[in-house]
Amino acid sequence: MTELVIPEEFYGFKPGTDRKLVRWDNVVEYFLLLDEASDRIKVAEVGKSTNGNPMIVAYISSPENLMNLDEIKEDSWKISHPENLDVEEVERIINEGKSVVAMTMSIHASEVGGTQMVSDFAYKLLTSDESLVEKIRENVVLVLFPCANPDGQIMTVDWYREYKGTEYEGGSMPWLYHEYVGHDNNRDALTLTQVETRIMNRIILKEWFPQAYVDHHQMGFYGSRFFIPPNSNPLNEVADPLVWVEQKHYGSQMAIRMESQGIEGVEQAAVFPADFMPGFSLVWPWFNICGMFTESGSVKVATPVYVHYHQLQPHPRGRPEYRASVNFPHPWKGGWWHLSDILEGQTVAAMATLEVAANNRGMILRNMYNKAMRSIEKGRDEAPYAFIIPPGQSDPNTTYRFLQTLRDMTVEVHRAKKEFKLDNVIYPEGSYVIFADQVARPFLLMMLSRTFYRDNIWVRTPEGKPMMNYDFATQTMAEFKGVEVVEANVIPSGEFSLVEPTLPEGGLKGESDYGYLIDCRINDCFKAVNKLHKLGVPVKRFTEPFGEYPAGMFHVMGEDEKLEKVAEETNQEFISLSGPVEADSVEVKPLRVAMYQRYWGGNMDEGWTRWLLEQFEFEYTTVMDEEIKGELDDFDLLILPSDATALITGEGVEEYYEEKYKGAFTAPVLPEKYKSGIGEEGVEKVNEFVENGGTVIALYESCDFAIEKLKVPVKNTLKDMDPEKFHCPGSTIWVNIDNKHPLGYGMPEKGLILLRGNHAYAVKGTHNNDDYKVVISYPEENMMQSGWLIGEEQLARKAALIEAKKKDGKVIMYGFQPQNRALTDATFKLFFNALVG
């Protein structure tokens, strides 16, 4: 074996040293060295990041445990899924098994502490002869991701080094710290769209199913120094209560260790609620895993920050004043705050987690068994007993992808071998059935059932004002994706087999001299059309309904070989026509699409939109300020991702940050060349572009730009409305859809959108009201399907999607995000239709 080298010697400085950062390639090199030098660690590369950097996982335990790693992994899975275990096997695992704890570091790349801390943390676990550390190695297997976002870590370190010693030292990067999704990489745990998320889910959930999980984060300058578990109220009542009690257990040990070591400013049960956020730490409690995270007060990347005592602020969630309280017994009084302070607190919290797991190994394993059995038994004893996903879905490809994601998250899926009857309804052979008597029952209830967010004192300020959720007020993915789910309030009786979801088969359905139809109700139809354009195959679109088909069906003729290839690649049946269609059609031409990208830290909605367009093979060009200020003549359509007007124009950015964040955050400190904005010159060019026949898509917040700068005569009737009058923090809302309009092609007449925030539109009275087409409007009442909605009447009859004529062009205004985080598949078509010429 090679010699174990301490991190300070290997890196040339001690991690946590002011103004110094370890880069990911060096961290990987160090962990591979540890793997060679110690029999207490195994390091494996488990995949590549989005930009091709290695994702590694380190398993740390005793040599004996590492030799039996597969058996320990199997036991961890079994005790978490005990439905087929006999009593003797349960007791064997509880008596002989090991606690499994997973940890991830620095998923948010600007929160550098976790990945900087991890080398010394691992070295201590490998080399210390303290009795506690020996006990940890004996009783615990640590599944450790030293960095959950390697690409962003590299970007952050390189940016910091480039500007160290300048006035921009410690400032934010001008772009996202992930190729596509930036901070939202910790909002992807339900949909698993990104490479890194899929890798971590595969290793941690599918393979190991640990009893505890901790994710290490950082927060702002002006609150507590550390947040540790438990989370604050409200909690998610569907998760097993033991999860939240276990959070308190781990968190109490963290608090004791941190206070005993003189670490000030440690806070619990405040700021970060336990209701829901789609990161692993709050998704995995639905699987009975004690998911947790820590937050540390930040520095300026690696540069110390000075904080005045009077700058330290209360918080409406759990910190009514910046004074000592039961959950915040030793407030920090301000002063200099260093990266080393962050690393110290995170190390102590991480060690305390392992201490609990080691000292309570048997109880933790028994808890896991009890939680699992309670989930299974509730599924047998309480409705709903199952969820049925019948064939004949409007979008079978989206249904498949949704089912596959459920499987990737360890949900058991069955298929009916024969037709079966339930509540006087006959469901055909091939229906998918997800029984509730499984470990994932809490997860299934939240994903597949209608949910209502509780309005209570925990979600209002002391003055009674509703607070915006950390995320959505519902996470009902079936609703987001337009998948029909039927709840079974009696146990389905029939023949069912455990299966993997089956991808629909694509191909030409029959032969025809009249061509083939591509179903516009299936999102992948756009992928097919884009592929066909690249192959030079002409595509037409019917502009009116005919027979059993809605307006918007695509029509193709050409070489059957090319058509067959595309149909198979996109898993769609192209429907043969038996004769000519008596309906009007237009030629579909690929549009020349531009999408605006800015600096100021990047725009996550822009990144998500890029990712989504690439999945469906839309061609687009990223344009920045100079291209906007130049000529847009090379484009037919300009996408403005959801954004504030100030961040598009670059005017009044500091004022925008002050108004929005009330001093908690200020505008990024950036070199002049990264202070982007199209300015008045760019606004003029965008207006010219539209008036000369171009199309501008304004997504959600960018509708303000359309109103203020493009002078579209539309009013946001909810703008700045008090939350006591209107509040919609991410809910599914029923809307009326004009599916005869090209933007509504392929949609039902009534459908669900995901709405978060204050957006509803009314066209002002003009000389030509007919120049403004309302494609989506809100009904009179009974709008909310799931979530939390105050002031329904404020939405009544207002518009959610408007196509506005502006001389020879048009502006399309979306008062919601049809492509939100690439998870609202049910409304993708409303966006994609605008991209089809």
N, C-alpha and C positions, 0 to 999 in steps of 0.2 A: 504493500500500500504506500501511496505517497504521504508526505507529512501534512498534518492538519495545520493550516495557516490561519491566523486570526484575520478578520476582515480588514482591520487597520493596516496590517502589513501587506495584504494582498492589494488593496485599493490605493495605498499610499496616503491615506487619511482615514480618520475614524468616521464612519457614516453618521450623519447628524451634525458634523462640523459646519459652522456658519459658512454660507456662500459656496458650499461644495455639494455636488450631487454625483451619485453613482449611476452610470448609464446601464440600460438593460443588457447589452451584450456582455458587459463585465460581470453583471449579476449572474447571468447564465453560466459564464466561465467559472465563476466562483462555486456555484452549486455543483457543477460537474466535477470540480476539484474535490469538494466535500464527499461526493459520491465515491470517488476513487480512494479517498483517504480514510473513510469511516464505514464500518459495517452497521451503523445506526441510522443510515439514510439511504434511500434509493431515489434516484432522480430519473424521470422519464420525459422525453419530449412527446407530447400528446396531440400535437397538431401545429398548424401554422396560423398566425394571425391574418387579418385582412390584407395587410401589406407584406405578408410572407415572413414575419419574424417568428422565432420559436416560442411556442407556449409550453412551459414545463410545469410539472407537478413534482413535489418532493414528498416522499413518505418517510416520516421520522418516527422511530420507535426503538425497541430493543432489538439486538441481532436475532434473537429467537423469534420475536414477532415478525420481523421482516422476512425470515425464512418461511414463515407460515402465513404470508400475507393473503394468499388466495383463500385460505380457510377462514381467516378473520373477516375478510370481505364477505364471504358467503354467510357467516354467522350474523354479520351486521344486517344483511338483507333479510335473512330468515326471521330474526327477532322483530323486524319491522313489518314483516308480512307473515304472521304466524298462523294463518287460517288452517294450514295443513300440518302444523307441528303437534306432536303429542306432548304430554306434560313433562316427560323425562327429557325430551330434547330442549324444551323451553328452559328447564332448570339447569341443564348442562350449559347452555349458552350464557345464562345469567351468572352461573358460578365460574365458568371458565373463559367466557368471551372477553373481549376488550372494548373499551369505549372508543368510539371513532368520532373525531372532531375534525371538521373541515374549516380552513381559513383561506380567505382571498385578500389580496393587498392591492390598493391603489387602482381600483377599477376606474376611478376618475383621476386622470393622469396628472392634473394640476395638484391633486392631493398627494403629494410625493411621499409622505411619511411612511406609509406601509412598506413600500418597496425599499426605502432607505433603511428601515428598521430590521428587515427580515434576515439579513446576513448575520448580524450579531445574535439575533433571536435563535436562528438555527444553530449557530456555533455553540451557544450556551446549552441548548438541548442535547447536543452531541457530546460535549466535553465535560460538563459539570458533574462533580461527584457529590453534590448536595443530595441529601436523602430524598427531598421532594422531587428533584429532577429525575433521580433514579426510579422513583415510584411512578412518575409520569411515563417514562420510557417503558416500564414494565406493564402498565395498565392501559395505556392509550396509544392509539395509532393516529398520528396527525397527518391529514391530507392537506398539503399546503401548496397553494398557487402563489409564488413569490410576486407575480404581477398579473393582474387580470386584464391589462390593456397595454401590451408591450409597445404597440405602435405609438400610442399617445405618450408613454413614458419616454421614448426616444425623442419625440418631438419636443416635449417639455424640457428635457435636459439640454438638448441642442439649443433651443431658444434662450434658455436661461444663461448658458455659457456665452452665447453670442453677444448678449447685451449686458453681461456682468461688468461693473465698473462704469456704466453709463447712467444717465438719468432714468433709463427704462428698465434698470435692473429690478427683477422681481415682479414685473408686470405680466399681464396675461398675454398669451399668444394671440395673434390676430385671427387665427382660424380654429376650427374644431380640433379637439385632441383625439379624434377618431376619424377615420376616412369618411365615414358617413354620419354617425349619430351623436358624437360628442358626449355630453353628460347623460344622454338618454341610453347609453349602453347599460345603465342600471335601471332601465325601464323595459327591458326586453325579456324578462324571465318568464313571461306567459306566452310569448309568441316565438321566441328562439329564432329570430331572423338573422342575427349576426354570428359570424364564425366563432368569435370568442365565447359568446353566450352558449352556443351549442356545445362547444368543447367542455366548458365547465359543468353544464348540465349533465353531459354524458358521464363524466368522471365522477362527479360528486353525487348526483341523484340516481342515475341509472345503474352505476356500478357499485357505489359504496353505501348509499343511503345512511349517512351518519346520524348520530343522535343529537349532535349540536353543530352549528355553523356560525362563524363570525366573519364579518366583512369590516375592514378598517377604513374609515373615511376621515375627512376633515370638513370643517365648517368655517363660518366667518370669524372676524376679529373681535366682535364686540359683545359676545355673550359669555357663557361659561367656557372654561378651558377644555373640559372633557364632558361629553355625554357618554354614559354607559347604560346598559340595560337595567331595569325594564323600560320599554317604551311608555309613552304617556297615554292617557285616555284620549279618545275612546279606543277600546280594543275590538278586534274582530271576534264576534261571539260564536262564529261557526267553528273556529279552530278549537281543539281540545283545551280545556282550562289548564291542564298540566303544562302545556307549552308556556303559558304566561307565568305560571308559578316557577317553572324552571328558569325562565328569564330572570326572575327575581333572585333565584338561588345563585346563578352565575354572576349576576350583577352585584349581589351583596359581597361576594368574595373579591370581585374587582375593587369595589369601594373600600373594603377593609384594607386590602393590600396597598391601594394607592394612598389612602390617608396615612397609613402606618409608615409609608416611605416619604411622607412630607409633600405629596403632590396636592396642590390646591386647585380649587375651582372645578371639582368633580360634581357632576349633576346627574340625577336619574329621574325617570318618569316625567320628563318635560320636553317640550319643543317637537319631538318626533313621535307622532301617534302610532298606535298599534292597530289601527283600523285596516289600512292597506296601502301598499306601494309596490308596484310590480318589479321590485328587485328581489333577488334570491332570499334576502334576509326576512322578508315578509310574505313571500310566496310559499316557502318551504314549511312554515308553521301549519299550512293546510295539509301537509303530508306528515304531521306529527313530529317534525324535526324542530328542535328549539333554534329557530333562526334569530340571529342577533347582529347588531352592528355597533361600532363605536364611532364617535365623532370627536375630533380634536380641533381646538382653536387653531387657525392657520397662521402661518407667517407669509412673507412675500416670496413664495416658492421655497428658497433656502436662505433668504435674507431676513434677519431679525426684524420684528416690528415692535414699535413702542405704542402702548395703549394707555391712555389716561384713565384714571379710576372713574371719572365722570362720564367717560364714553361707554362704559359697560352698562348694558341695557336689560330691562325686564323683557319678558316674552308672554304673549297672551295664553300660550299653552304651557301652564305649569310653573311659570316664574313671574308671579304678579309684581314683584319688585326685585331689584338686585340686592338682596339681603339674604342672610343665612336662613335656611328652612330645613325641614326634615330631609328633603330630597336634595338639598344643596347646602350642606352643613358648613362648608369652609370656602366662601367665595374668595376668589383671587382679587387682589386690590390694585391690579394694574402694574405697569412697568414694561421692561423688555421681555419679549417672548421669542424663544429660539426654536429652531428645528430640533435641536437636541431635547427640548422639553416635550415636543410631540412624540419623539421616538421613545423617551422614557415612559410616558404614560401609556402608549400603545403596547410596549413590551410588558409592562406590569399587568395590563388588562389581559393580554394574550396568555401570559403565564398563569394568571388566576383562573382563566377558563380551563386550562389543562389541569390545574390543581383540583378543581371541582370534579372534572371528569375522572381523574385518577383516584381521588378519595371516595368517590361515590359510584364507582364503576357498576356494581351490582344493582344499586337502586336505579341508576340511569337506564340500564338495559331492561330492568323490570318495568320502568315507566314507559319505555318504548313499546314493550309488549302490551301493556295495559291500554295505552293510547290507540294502538292498532286494533286491538280487540273491541274497544268501544266504538271505533269507527265502523267496523264490520257489523257489530251487533245492532247499532243504530240503523244501518242500512237494511237490516232484516226486520227491524221492529217498527220503524217510523217511515212514513211517506216523505218524499217520493222514494219508491223502491227501485226505480230504474229510469233511465232516459232513453227514449227510442228516437233514432234518427232514420226515418223511413227513406226508401228509394224515391226517385222522382224529384230530388232537390232541384231548385232552379239553377244552381251552379254546382254540379257534382264535383268539379275539380277543386273548388274552394272547400267543399265539404270534406273531400279526401285530405286536403292539407291540414284542415282543422283536426280531423281524427288522428292524423299522423303526429301532430304536435301533442295531442293528448297521450298517445302511446309513448312518445319520447319523454313524456313526464310521468311515465310508469303507470298510466291508467290502463286497466284491463277493458278490452273491447270485445264484445261477442257479436256473432251474426246469427240470425235465425235460419235454421236449416229448412224449416217449413213455415208456411203462413201460420199466424197465431192471432188470437182474438183478445182484445183488451177494451173494456168499457164499450162493448158493442161495436168496436171498430176492428176490422180485420187488417192486419199488417202483413205484407207479402214476405215470402222467402227473400232472404238477402237484406232485410232490415237490420241495421246495426242496433244493438242493445247494450247500454252501459249500465250494469247493475250497481246499485248504491252500496251493496255490502262489501266494500273494499276499503283499503287503507286510505285511498284518495278521496273518500266521501266528502270531507269539508271542501276540498278543491272543486269537486264536481258541483256541489250546491252553489258555489260562487260563480262558476263558469256557465252553468247550464240552466239554472233556475232564475226566475224573476227575483230581483233583490230590491230592497228599500233601505236607503241610508237613514240611520237614526238621527233625528234632529233633537239634540238635548244640550245640556249646559256645557258638555265637553267640546262641542263644535261651534260655540258662540263665545264672543268676547265677554268680559265682565259687564259690558254695557248692553249685551244681548244681541249684538250684530253677528250674523252668520259669518264664519271664517271659510276661506277657500281651502279645499282639501289639498293635501300634498300631491294627490293624484286625482283620478276620477272618483266619483261617488258610486260607481258600479264598475265591475270588471266582467260583465256578462258577455264573454267572448262569442257565444253563439249568436247573440243579438248583433254584436259588432260585425259579424261575418255573414249574416243573413242565412244562417243554417237553421232549418226547421227542427226543433226538438220538442218531443212530446213527453211530458212527465207521466210516469206510471204511478197511480195512487193505489194500485193493487199489484201484487207480485206477478210479473208476466209468467205465464205457463206455456211451455212449448219446448222445442228442441233447439238449443243454442250451442255454438262452439266458439271457443276462444280463438280470435283471429288477429292478424295484422290487417289494417285497412288496405283495400285494393284500389290501386290507381285506375281510373277509367281508361278503357282502351280506345285509342284513336284510330281513325281510318276513314275510308270512303264508304258510306252506307249506300250500297247499290251502285249501279252504273247509270249514267244519264247523258243525253245529248244536249240537255238544257242547263247543265251546270249544277252547282251544289250550294247549299245554304250553310253559313257559319252562324251559330246561334249567338245572338247579341246579348243574351242573358248570362252568358258564361264569361267571366273576366278574361280568361285565356283567349277569347276570340280576338282580342287586340294583339296579343302576342302572335297569333296566327296571321293576322293581317300584316303586321310588321315584317314577319318572315316572308310572306308572299311578295310584299313590295320589293324586298331585297332580291328575290328571285325573278323579278320582272313580271309577275303575274298580275293582270288587271283585276281590280276589286271594285264592285259596286255596292251600294247600300240602298235598300228599299226605304222610302220615306213615309210609307203608310202601312198599316197592318193589312194582312191578307190571310185568308184561311184561318188556321190556328196560330199563326205567327204574328208577333207584334211588329210595330214599326222599328226599323233599325237593323233588321237582319241583313247580314252581308251575303253577297252573291259572287261566286267565282266560277270562271270557266278557264280551261287551259289544259296543259299536259297533266294527265291523271297522275303521272309519276311524281311530279312536283307537289301536287295537291295531297297525294297520299303521304308523302314524306312529312309535310307540315302538319297534317292531321295527326299523324302518329307522334311526332315530336311534341305536340301540344296536348295530346291525350283528349282529342275531341273527335266526335263523329261529324264529318261533313255530310249533310243530308242531301241525297240526290233528288232532283226535281223530275217529275214525270211529264211536265209540260211547261209552256211559258207561263210566267207570273203576270197577272193583270194588275200591276201596281207600279207606281212611279218609282224611279230609282235615280241615284246620282253616282257619278264616278268618285271613288275615294282616292285621294292623292296624299302621299306623305307630306305632312307640314314641316316647314323648317322652324324648329322650336329652339328658342333661346330661354335660358333661365338665369335670373340675376343672382349673383353671389357677392356678398360683401365681406368686409373684415369685422372689426369690433368684436373679436372673439368667435366669429362664425355664427351661422344660423342653423340650428338643428332641423328646422322644418325644411330648409333647403337641402340639407344632407339626406334626410329621410326621403325626400322627393326624388333626389338623384338615384338613390338606391332602388326605389320602387320603379322608376322609369327603366332602369337597367334590367330589372327582373322581367319586365314585359317587353323588352327589346325596343323601346322607343328611342329613336336617335334624338339627341339634343346637344346644344352647345352652351357651355357656361360662359356668361358674359359678365364683365365687371364694369366699373365706372367708365373707363375710357371707351369701351365698346358702346355703352349706352349714350355717351356724349358724342360719339361719332355718328355713324349711320347704321340704322337697323334694317336697311333695305334688303339685306340678305336673309331676312327672317319673315315668317308669316305670323308668328305668335311669340309673345313674351310672357313668361311665367314670373310672377312676383310671389315668392313663398311668403308665408305668414310672417309679418314683421311690422314693427312700429315705423311710422312715417319718418321720424327723426333718424332712424338707423338706415333707411333707404336714401334719404337726401343728404345725410351727414350734417344737418343743420339742427342746432339745439340739442345735441346729444347729452351734454352735461345736465341740462335742464330736465331732459327726459328721465335720466337716471335718478335725479333728485326727486322728481314727482313720483316715480314708480316705486323706488326703494326707500324713500324717506331717510336717506343717510346711511342705511345699512350697507349699501354698495354704491360705489362711484364708477364713473365711466372708466374703462380700461386705459391704463397709461401706455400709449403706443407711440412709436416713431411716426412722424408726420405722414410718411408714405402709406401707412396702414390706417390712417383715419379716413376711412372710405366714405363715399357719399356721391350721389349723382348730381347734387346741387340743382340750382335753378336751370342751368344749361341742360342737364339730363332730363329734368321734368319737361322742359320744352320739347326735347327730342322724343320723349315717350308720347307726348300729346300729338306731335306731328306723325309719328308712327301709326297711332290709332286713326287719326283723321284721314290718313292716306290709305286706309284699308287694312291695317294690321289689327291683331286681336291681343288684348292684354288680359291675362288671367290674374285676378287678385284673390289670393287665398286668405281667408279669415282676417287677421289683423291688417293685412295689406289693403283691405277694403277702405280703411281710413285714408290711405294714400289715394285711392281711386276717387273718394269723395272730396278730399281736400285739394289734391293737386291735378287730378284729371277732370275735376268739376262735374262729376256725375251727379245729377240732381236726385240723390237718394239720401235719406236720413237714417242713421242708426238710432232707433227709438229707445234703446236700452243704454246708450252710452252714459257712463257716470251715474247710472241709477243706483240708489242706495240698496245694499243687499237685503235689507228688511222688506223692500218692495219686490226685488227680483234677485234670485240666486239660483244658479244652475252650474254646480261645480263638477260637471262631467257626467251627464245622464243621457240615456237613450230616449229620444223624443219622436213621437209619431208625426209624420208630415205628409202633406198631399204633394204628389209629383205629377207634373205634366209629361207623361211618357210618350206623347206625340211630338214633343219638341225634341230636336236633335240632341240636346244635352241630357234629356231624360230617357233616351232610347235604352231598352233592355231592362228598365226599372219597373217595379210594380207601381200601381196608382197610389198606394199607401205604403210607406216604408219607414224605417227607423234611421235616424241620424244620431251621431254622438255630438252633443253640444256641451261646451265648457266655456262659460263666460257670458258677457253681455253683448250679444249680437243678434239683432233682428231689424229688418229693413222695411222702410216705406218709401215708395216713389213720391217725390214731391209733385205737386200739380204743375204740369208743363203744357205747352201748346201742342205737343205731340206725345201724349201719354202712351200711344201705341208703339213708340220707339223702345219701350222698356218691357221686356217679357219676364214675367214671374214664372220660373220653372218649378220652384219649390216654395210652398207656403205652409204655415202652421194652421191647424184646424181651430175650431172655436174652443174646444175643451177636451178633457181626457187625453192629454198629450203624453204624459210620462209613462214609459214602460218600466224602466229600472233607474234607480239613483235617488236624487234629491232635487226637488224643484219647488221654489217659492215664487209665487207671482205668475202662475200659468197665464192669467188673463193678459199679462203684458206681451205675451207672444201671439195671442189670438189674431189670426188673419194676416199676420205680418209675413214678409218674404224672407226666405233663407238662401235662395239662389236667384240671381237676376242677371239677365243678359241685356246690356244697355247699348243701344246704338249711339255712335259718336261719329258723325259725318259718314265717311265710307267704311269705318271700322267698328269695332265693338269692344266693350269692356265686360268681362264676365266676373261677377262678384259672388264669392262663396262665403256666406255668413257662418260657416262651420268648416272643419277641416275634413274634406272627403277622403283624404289619404293619410289621416292622422297616424303617425308612427308606423305606417304600413300595416296597421292592424284592423282597419275598418273596411274590410273587403266588400261589405255590402254596399258601400258608396263609392268604391273605386270607379265604377262606370261613369258616374257623374263627372268625374275629372277626366277620365280617358276619352270620353265622347268629345270633349273640347279639343283634344289633340288630333282628331281625325278630320282631315279636310274633305 
